[in-house]
Amino acid sequence: MSATRGFVPAHVATAQRVREVSGDVSHRQGALFMGEQFDYDVIIVGCGVGGHGAALHARSEGLKTAVFSGRDVGGTCVNRGCVPSKALLAASGRVREMKDAHHLKALGISVEGDITYDRASVAAHAANLANKVKGNLENSLKALGVEVIEAKGVLAGPHKVMGDGKVFTAKDIILAPGSLPFVPPGVTCDEKTVFTSDGGLRLERVPEYVAIIGSGYIGLEFSDVYTALGSEVTFIEAMDRIMPTFDPEIARVAERLLIKPRAIDYRTGVFASKVTPGIPGEKPVTIEMIDAKTKELVEVLEVDACMVATGRVPNTKELGLEEMGVETFRGFVQVDENMRVLTKPETEGGEVVPNLYCIGDANGKLMLAHAASAQGVSAIENIKGRKHAVDHNTVPAACFTHPEVAFVGLSEEQAKAKGEKEGFKVGKSIGHFRANSKALAEGEPDGIAKVVVNKDTGDLLGVHIIGLHAADLIQECANAMAAKTPVSELAMMVHTHPTLCEVLDEAFKGAVGRTAH
């Protein structure tokens, strides 16, 4: 659930430049291609962060552009994901901080009386933020001359998109339909007592006892919110360990910081095979759990509410892909590195569908909002004839718990497996928040920054951070990996003192055998 921060993505700042270079291009008669006239140069189906990013870049390149929003400008990230979840985490995080008398006392602060919150107001904060960001995105599109068509777009053949019974044409089409919450078989969602992240973000109530199926980013963030507001939480995880997508060392620290001190327990190696909704205040939700390997019933759990955080699936079922001879794989549209749609996987001889691209969650490359935006920009670059491919290994991800978790690149396990296969040695170095002046000043000494390197070349293979503002700190590492800056050079760079980024300085220096002071 990595986030799109701020009210509008950074590339909106190009608006003035777009107007200067494109002039009245939005009013011209459409593209000409092999003697045929089209309504638009580019049509984008979907208006989440990926579609929005593609549209803005298209306008900066002087392309006449239309977006089919499906009446959902901002998509999942803005309306049901990154943005409102950050609002809930911000509000609940303040409650947690103000209830932590020991931490406040260490800073010389005391708070008299009980710390209270108003659930409806917290929920309204999230909803209002989402609406504000959505409005800003829509205004930015219109200001740049992008035609926003509210209909849901469906492919109607080469160069054609249908919406509300009308066919529109374009030289190139970009699919950006996003994704939907995945609900496993046997789980019944009523979005009241059993709900996905869509329902959870509305925060219609704060259950006394809630089970969360899945311990990935979404589940962890909601456990942070619920426990801060007074709930007890049980994680139900199918894998053998909690937080299975994290680097194992980071996961162990995360368990110590985010699980054990809180009203949280967990079951691992089990499936929630059947979940039956309850009635708030009258009847509990029942969850039947089976062993992930033997499939035998192992426990029946009764809770006040159950959140289903088992990932997301591509929103591609009603896109008209069959009209284009496109086969999906588990619903994902297959694309090459240039975001061009393939008829089937490359390994099975898939061929490029001319003038058709797919970005974001629907292609399954990396289901993150900022990755979708990068892919949108990349698709436009390729449309303009400038070959471009997103390096997904250098795209960072973050979990906005308290403290935050963030990473980029390979885990230590993945790096070692790669090293064995390719014949290089892997090294690691760790910087500690407990040795950082800024972290100590904040009374937040817990956490580490772990750097994984190719010892033979000095290349960064991955960086994993848990600690104060980890989501901000990871960007330096992602930029370094994207620029292919070796750790020997990073270790010589000067970091501002006293700042949290000195935790990275310690790790970089340690990777080349030096000590940070």
N, C-alpha and C positions, 0 to 999 in steps of 0.2 A: 504494500500500500504506500509506496513511496510517493512524495507529494509534489504538487505544483504550487509553489509558494508565491505569495504576493497576489494582488488583485488581477493582474493580467500577465501572461508570460512575457519574458524580457523582449522578445522580438517585436512586441507591439510598439516599442520605441522607434522602430523604423518607419512609422507612419508618415512622418513628414517627408522622409526621403522617397517613400513610395509615391506620394503625390507629386513630388518634383520630377521623378524619372518617368512616371507613367502618364502624366497629364490626363487627357480625356479618354484614355484607352478603354475605360469601362463602357463608353458609349459607341464604340465602333461596332461594325456589323458582324463580328465573330471571325473565327479563324478560317483560312482557306487551306484545304489539304487535298492534293491531287485533284484540283478542280472542283471539290465539293465544299460548300459553305456550311459551317457549324454555328450553333447558337453561342457556344463558348469555346475558349481554348482549353479550359480545364473545368470539369465538374467533380466535386468532392462529395461522396455519399457518406454522411456522418459528420457531426460537428462537435466532437469531443476535443480534447487537447491536441490530438494528432491532426484531425481535420482542420482545426483552427490554425495550427502552425503551418500546415501545407497551404492554406488559403492566403495567409499573410505573405508567405514567401513567394507564392504565385503572383501576387499583386506587385511585390517588389521587383519582379522580373517582367512586369508589364503584360501579364496574361489576363485576359478577360475570364473571370472566375465566378462560379456559382457553387453554393454549398446547400445540400439537402440536409436540413437540421433534424428532421423527424420530430420537430417541436421539443428538442432536447439540446439546446445550445449549452456547451460545456461538458456534455456526456456524463459518464460515471464519475470521473475525477471531481468535477466541480459540484455536481448535484448529489451524488450518492457515494462519494469516496474520499479522495485526498483532502479536499477543502473542508467539508463539514466535520470530518473526523478530527482534523487538527483543532477545530474550534472546541469540540468536546474534550479533547486532550488538554487544551490550554486551560479551560475552566476547571476540569476535575483536578488537573495538576496543581492549580492554586489552592484548592481545597486540601489536597494531600500535604502541601508545603505548610499551610497554616495550622494543620492538625499535628504536625511534627514538632512537638514542644521541645524535644531534646535538641533538634537541629537549630531551632530558633533561639534557645537558651545559649547555645554556643556562640551565636552572633550577638548576644546581648539583648535579645528581644523576647518579650513575653506577651501573650494574648490572653485576655481575661474572658471567661465565658466560653460557651460552645461555639464551634464553627459550623455554620449552617449554610445551606444553599437552597435555591428554588429550582426544582427540576424543570418546570415549564420555561423558566427564563434561560436556563442553560441550553435547553433544546432550541429555544428561539434564537439564541446567539448563533448556533450552528446553521439554522435555516436562513437567517438573515445574511450571514456571510456568504452562503452558497448563492443566494439570490443576487447579492451585490456583485460577486465575481461573474456570475452568468450575464448580468446586465452589461458589465464592462466588456466582456468578450463580444457580445452581440453588437454593442456600439462600435467597437474597434473594427469589426468586419464591415459594417455599413459605412463607416467613415472612410474606409479605403476603397469603397466601390465594389465590394463583394456582394453579389446578389444572394440573399439568404432565402431559400425556398423552404417553407415550413413542412412540406410533405416528406414522407419517408420515401427515399429513393430506391428503386428496384431496377436492375439491369434489364434492358429490353432488346439486347443485341449489340453488335459492335458500335461503339460511339454513342450509344443510346441509353438514357435513363428515364424511367417513367415515374411520375409522382402525381397522385390525385387525378389519375386518368389522362394526364398530358405527357407527351414525350418530348424530352429535351435532348439536344445533341452536343457533343464536344469532341474535339480532336483526341483528348486524353481524359481518362476517368481514373480517379483515385478512390478506392474503397476504404472507408474508415469507420466501420459500424460498431467497433468496440466489443464489449463482452457482457456476460450476465453471470450472476452468482450461480455456482454449481450446487445443486441439492442432490445428495446421493440417494440411490434407491432405498425405499423403506422409511425415508424421512418425510413427514408431512408438515409443511409449513403453513401456518395460518397467519403469519406476520403479526401475531399478538403475543402468543406464548412460545411459539417456535418460529424463529425468524432468521433471515439472512442479514448481511451487513446493511442492506437497504432499509430493513425495518429497524435494525438496531440504531441507526443514525438518527431516527426520529425521536429516540429516547422518550417513548410514551410512558414508561415507568422505569423504576430502578428495582429490579427483583432482589429479594433477600438472598436467594440462592440461585445461581445461574450456571448451567453447563455450557461450555464452548467446545464445539467439535472442530478440531484442528488447532494446532499451536504454531501457525505461521504468523506472518506480519499482522494480518487482520485480527486474528484471534488474540495475539499479544496486546495489540493496541486497545482492544475492547476490554481485556482483563485489567489493563491499567486504569481505564475509565471507571469500570464497575467497582473495583476494589477501593478506589479513591472516594467513591460516592457511597460506600458502605456495604457493597454486596460481597458474598462469598462466591468463589469460582472453582469449578472443577473442569480441567481440560480433559478431553477425550482424544487421544492421538493414536492413529493407526500404526505409525512407525515405532521402532523399538526405543527411541529416545525422544524426549521433549525437544521442541524447536529443531527438527531434523534438517532444515535448510540452512542453518547457521554453521559456520566453522565450529567444530566440536569444542575447541578451547573457549571460544567466545560464548558458546551455548552453556558451558559450565559456569562461567562468570555470570551470565544472564540468569541462570537458575538461582544463583546465590543472591543476586540483587533484585530480580523481578518476580521471583516465585516464592522462595522460602520465607522472606520477611513478611509476606502478605497472606491474606486469607485465601490461599490458593492451594489446591492439591491437583493431582493428575493421575490418569490411567494411560499407560502406553501399551502398544501392541494389541489394541482392540478396535473393532469397528462398532459404530453405533448402527446396528442392523435395523432397528425399528424405533422410531421416535413418534410418540402420540401426543398431540397438543392437549393442554389442560384448559382450565377456566380460572382466570386470575382470582385469587382469594378463596376459591372453592375446591378446585381439583388440580393436582400436580401434573406436570409433564412427566411422562414415563419414557425412559430410555433403556432399551435392551442392548446389551453389549456382548459381542461374540469375540472369541480369540481370533486374531488376524490370520493365524496359521491353521488352526484346527477347525475353525468356524463353530466351535461349541459355545453355548451360552455360558457366560462367566459372571454376569452381574446385571441386576435391574436397578436403575437409579431413578429416584423421584426428585424433581427440582421444580422451582417456581417458573423457570424459563430456560429455553435452550437456544443458543445462537449457533447457526451453521456457518462455519468459516473454513470451508473445504476447497477454496479456490474459485476460479472463474472459468467459464466456457465461452468460446467465440459466438458472437451474435450474427451468424451467417446463414441461418436456415431459410430466411425469406428474402434473400438478396438477388435471386435470379441467376445464380452462378451456372445452373444447368444450361441456360440459354447460350452460355459462352463455352460450353464443353469443359467446364472446370470441375474437377473432383476435389473434394476436401478430405483432409485426414483428421479424424476425430473433430470435424467441424472447422478446423483451421485451414485457411487459404494458403496454398503453397506459393512461395515467392523465391526469387533468386536474390543475390546480395544487393541488387539495384532496386528492389521492391517491385519488380515486374511479376505479375501473376503467371503461374505455371499451370498447365492443364492437370498435372499430377506431380508427385515428388520428383525431384531431379534424379534420384537414385533409380526411379522406375521409368526414366526416359521422358519426363515431363517437358513440354515445350512452352515457350513464352507466348502468352496471349498478347498480340499487338495492342499497344496504347492502353493497357489496363494495369493498374498498380494496386497494391493493398498494403496498408500500414497499420500499426498499432496492435492491440490485443488480438485482432482477427487473424493475424498471420502467425502468432505464437512465438515469434523470435525472442521477445522480452516484454513481459506484460507489465510495463511501467508507463505512467503518463508521459514522463519526459523522454522516454525512449520512443514513444509514439510520435511526439513532436519532432524529434530528430529524424525519424523515418519520413515524416511528411516533408521536411525540408529536403531530405535526400532524394525523394521521389521527384520533386520539382527540379532539382539539379539535373537529374537524369532526363527528365522531359526536355530540358533546355539543351541537352546534348553534352553536358559536362558529367562524365561518368563519376559516380560517387557511391560509396558504401559506408554504412554506419559500422563502426567497430564496437559491437555490443559488449565485448570483454572489458571495455573502458567506461561503460555506463554504470554509475553508482546507484546503490539502492539504500533505503533507510527505513527504519522502524522507529516511530516517534513516541516510544515509551519514555518513562522517567527512571533511569537515564536512557538516552537514545542508543540505538544500535545501527551501525552503517557499515557497508562494505563495498568494495569494487574488485573485480577480477576473481582469481581462483582462491579456494580455501587451501589450507596447508595440505590436506589429504589429496585434493585434486592436483595441486602442484607437484607433489611427490609422485603421483601416478604418471603425470606428464613427463616428469624428469626421468623416471625409469624407462618410459617408452622411447624418449628422444635422446637419452644419454647425457643428462646434465644433473648437477647436484643442486639441491634446494636448501636454502638457509632461511632463518627467521630471526627477527629481532623484536623486542617488546619495549614500548614506552609506557610509563605508569602515571596515571593521574595523581597518585598519592605523592609524587615527587614534583608536582607542578604547582607553582606559587598561586596562579589564578584559581585553580581548582580548590586549593586549600583555603584561599580567601573566601570562596563561595561556600565553603563547608561541604564540598562535593568531591572527596578524594577517591571515590571508587571508580574503577574502570581501567582499561588498557587499550593501547593501540598496537596492533600486531602487523608487522611488515613481513611479507613472504617474497623472497628474491631468488633469482637464478644466480647461484654463486659463481658460475663460470663467466657470465656476461655482465652481471650487475643489474639486469633488467628487473623491474618490479613485476611480480606475478599476481600479487593481490595484497590488499590492505583491509584489515578488519578492526573496527573500533566499537567499544562499548564505553560510554561515559558521557559527561556533560557536553551537550552540543555536538555529538558525534556526527549528526546529519550534515552539519556545516563543515566540520573538519575533513570529511571524506572527499570534498571536492578538490582540494589541493592534490590529493593522491590520484584521483581520476584524471585530472589535467596532466599530471606528471606521466602517467601511463600512456595517455593519448599522445603526448609529445615525445614518448619513448626516451624520457630522461633517465639515465642510469642512477642508481642509488648513490654512487660515488659523488655525483654532482649535487644531488639533493642534500647530501650530508654537509656540503660546503655552503649551502644557502642560508641566509640570515633570517631568523624568525623573530618577530617582535616580542619583547619582554616587558611585562609578564603577560603572556597569553596562553590559551589552551593549546594553540598549535605547536607549542614547544614540546608537547607530548610526542608529536610526530618527529620533531627534530631529534629527540632522544632515540626514537626507533630507527630513524635513518642513519644516525651516527653509529648506533650499535651494530647495524648491518654491515658496516665496513670496519668494525673493530675499534671504533672510537668511543669516547665517553662524553656525554653532554654535561655541562656544569649547571 
